[in-house]
Amino acid sequence: MPSKPTPSPAPASTRRTRTDPTLKWLLNERAAIAGVHQAATEVQHRLLRRVQRARLLLEQAERRWAEAQSAAQDASEKLRAFDLTIAQLSEDVDPAALGVVRAWQGRFGERGALTAFLLERVKRYAPSPVGLPTLVDEVEQEFGIKHFDTLARKRLRYSVRTCLRQLHTGRGVIEPYRNPMDPRPGHWIWVSGPSFDQLKQQASQVKAGVYEFDPFAEFPAAAGVSGFAPAGSSVHGDVTPRLVPKSSGR
């Protein structure tokens, strides 16, 4: 009978070997320690960022405290001088009779400075829209505002956005703009003519028979027709629809 062929040995790559229990325990323990190290390192980096922010806030608070201390000392000396002068003029008058008056100390200087600046910037970008982040950056540069944390910048962003909305609803000189290339909200554009809402209002009034278009009429501002041009804007007659009250005989 022919002899059976001898099977060839299995390749070394597929050959199963038995891991030493001690080595296996060491590998498992090392993997566990590696996990602890990774977690601790992540916590360390996160806490380091908090420490850095806290140091910046501490430096800011110490600087403001020193400024407040100096201002308080200077005001205290002036108060003593005023009290002494008033006592010399009249001993019957209480130096603190008028109480305390706190003068305006806005972040942006005089009242209305932020509104005027934003109005000028949006108008300068016309006819292109401008995004809220760009305006916030320019406000920081204009008024020398520095932020030491993200919360402070969020507060400034809220102030700028509120001011822009007031310019839109109160004066009508700017309006929100949805940029097709950037669908995120927060873009604003200078209104050089009647806004879309105003045109809708005019169209509804014409449809209701309250007003009608008259190519020979004076412009609304000259004819005394109010409500069609934004107050304080630079709307020109050549872009403003001419509407007059509709008469029954026409």
C-alpha positions in Angstrom: 0.0 0.0 0.0 1.2 3.5 -0.8 2.2 5.4 2.3 0.2 8.4 3.4 1.8 11.8 2.7 3.2 13.5 5.7 1.3 16.7 6.5 3.4 19.9 6.3 3.9 21.9 9.5 1.6 25.0 9.9 3.1 28.4 9.2 4.6 30.2 12.1 2.0 33.1 11.7 -1.0 30.7 12.2 0.6 28.6 14.8 -1.2 29.0 18.2 1.1 29.5 21.1 0.2 29.6 24.8 0.8 33.0 26.5 2.6 32.8 29.8 0.1 33.6 32.6 2.6 36.0 34.2 3.1 37.9 31.0 -0.6 38.0 30.3 -1.2 39.5 33.8 1.5 42.1 33.2 0.0 43.1 29.9 -3.5 43.5 31.4 -2.1 45.5 34.3 -0.1 47.8 32.0 -3.2 48.4 29.8 -5.2 49.4 33.0 -2.5 51.7 34.2 -2.3 53.3 30.7 -6.0 54.0 30.9 -5.5 55.7 34.3 -2.6 57.7 32.9 -4.7 58.9 29.9 -7.6 59.9 32.0 -5.4 61.8 34.5 -3.6 63.6 31.6 -6.9 64.7 30.1 -8.0 66.0 33.5 -4.6 67.7 34.0 -4.9 69.6 30.7 -8.5 70.6 31.4 -7.6 71.9 34.8 -4.6 73.7 33.5 -6.8 75.7 31.1 -9.0 76.6 34.0 -6.0 77.7 36.0 -4.8 79.9 33.2 -8.2 81.5 32.9 -8.4 82.0 36.6 -5.0 83.7 36.6 -6.1 86.1 33.9 -9.3 86.9 35.9 -7.2 87.3 39.0 -4.9 89.7 37.2 -7.8 91.6 35.9 -9.5 91.8 39.3 -6.2 92.9 41.0 -5.7 95.7 38.4 -9.3 96.9 38.8 -9.0 96.7 42.6 -5.9 98.9 42.4 -7.6 101.4 40.1 -10.7 101.5 42.4 -8.5 101.9 45.5 -6.7 104.9 43.9 -10.0 106.4 42.8 -11.5 106.0 46.3 -8.5 107.7 47.9 -8.5 110.6 45.5 -12.3 111.1 46.0 -11.9 110.8 49.8 -9.3 113.7 49.8 -11.6 115.8 47.6 -14.5 115.1 49.9 -12.6 116.3 52.9 -11.6 119.5 51.0 -15.2 120.2 50.0 -16.5 119.5 53.5 -13.9 121.9 55.0 -14.8 124.6 52.5 -18.5 124.2 53.1 -18.0 124.3 56.9 -16.0 127.5 56.6 -18.8 129.1 54.5 -21.7 127.9 56.7 -21.7 125.6 59.7 -25.5 125.1 59.4 -25.3 123.4 56.0 -24.9 119.6 55.9 -22.2 118.8 53.2 -24.1 115.6 52.4 -27.5 117.3 52.1 -27.8 116.5 48.3 -27.0 112.8 48.8 -25.0 111.0 46.2 -25.0 111.6 42.5 -23.4 109.0 40.2 -22.3 110.4 36.9 -22.7 108.4 33.7 -19.8 106.1 33.1 -20.6 104.0 30.0 -18.3 101.5 28.5 -18.5 103.3 25.2 -18.0 106.8 26.4 -20.8 109.2 25.9 -24.4 108.1 25.6 -25.3 107.0 22.1 -21.6 106.4 21.1 -22.2 102.7 20.3 -25.3 103.4 18.3 -23.6 106.1 16.3 -20.6 103.9 15.6 -22.6 100.9 14.5 -24.8 103.1 12.3 -21.7 104.5 10.6 -20.1 101.1 10.2 -23.1 99.4 8.6 -23.6 102.3 6.3 -19.9 102.2 5.3 -20.3 98.6 4.2 -23.3 99.4 2.0 -24.5 98.1 -0.3 -22.9 94.9 1.1 -24.1 93.3 4.3 -21.9 93.0 7.3 -21.8 90.2 9.9 -22.3 90.6 13.6 -18.8 89.1 14.4 -17.2 91.7 12.2 -19.0 94.5 14.0 -18.1 93.1 17.4 -14.4 93.0 16.4 -14.6 96.6 15.2 -16.3 97.7 18.4 -13.5 96.2 20.4 -10.9 98.0 18.4 -12.8 101.3 18.4 -13.4 101.4 22.1 -10.3 99.5 23.3 -12.2 96.7 24.9 -10.2 93.6 25.9 -11.8 90.4 27.1 -10.3 88.0 29.5 -12.9 85.3 29.2 -15.6 84.2 26.7 -18.4 85.4 28.9 -17.3 89.0 28.6 -17.3 88.8 24.8 -20.7 87.2 24.8 -22.0 90.2 26.9 -20.5 92.6 24.3 -22.0 90.6 21.5 -25.4 90.8 23.2 -25.0 94.6 23.6 -24.1 95.1 19.9 -27.0 92.8 18.7 -29.5 94.7 20.9 -28.3 98.0 19.5 -28.6 96.8 16.0 -32.1 95.5 16.6 -33.1 98.9 18.0 -31.7 100.6 14.9 -33.9 98.3 12.9 -37.1 98.5 14.8 -36.8 102.1 16.0 -35.3 103.9 13.0 -35.6 101.4 10.2 -32.2 102.4 8.7 -30.9 98.9 8.8 -32.5 95.5 8.5 -31.4 91.8 8.9 -30.0 90.2 5.9 -29.9 86.4 5.1 -26.7 85.8 3.2 -27.2 82.9 0.7 -23.5 82.1 1.0 -23.6 82.1 4.8 -27.0 80.9 6.1 -26.1 81.8 9.7 -28.1 84.7 11.2 -26.5 87.9 12.3 -25.9 89.8 9.0 -27.1 93.4 8.7 -27.5 95.7 5.8 -28.0 99.4 5.3 -31.4 100.3 4.0 -31.1 102.8 1.1 -34.7 102.5 0.2 -37.9 101.1 1.7 -37.5 97.8 3.4 -39.3 94.6 2.4 -41.7 94.9 5.3 -42.5 98.5 4.3 -43.1 97.5 0.7 -45.5 94.7 1.9 -47.3 97.3 4.0 -47.7 99.6 1.0 -48.9 96.9 -1.2 -51.5 95.8 1.3 -52.7 99.4 1.7 -52.9 99.8 -2.1 -54.9 96.6 -2.3 -57.2 97.7 0.4 -57.9 100.9 -1.5 -56.4 103.2 1.2 -53.6 104.5 -1.1 -52.8 104.4 -4.8 -49.7 104.9 -6.9 -49.6 108.3 -8.6 -46.6 109.0 -10.9 -47.4 112.7 -10.8 -47.6 113.0 -7.1 -44.9 114.5 -4.9 -42.7 112.2 -3.0 -44.2 111.0 0.3 -42.0 113.1 2.5 -42.9 116.3 0.6 -46.6 115.4 0.3 -47.0 114.8 4.0 -47.6 111.1 3.6 -45.8 109.5 6.6 -44.9 105.9 7.3 -43.2 105.0 4.1 -39.6 106.2 4.5 -37.6 105.2 7.6 -37.2 108.1 9.9 -33.7 109.5 9.8 -32.7 107.4 6.7 -31.3 108.6 3.4 -34.2 107.3 1.3 -34.4 109.2 -2.0 -37.5 109.8 -3.9 -36.3 108.0 -7.0 -36.5 104.7 -5.1 -39.5 105.3 -2.9 -42.9 104.4 -4.3 -45.2 107.5 -4.7 -48.4 106.9 -2.9 -51.3 109.2 -2.2 -54.6 108.7 -0.4 -57.0 107.2 -2.8 -59.8 109.6 -3.8 -63.3 108.3 -4.5 -63.5 110.2 -7.8 -60.4 108.6 -9.4 
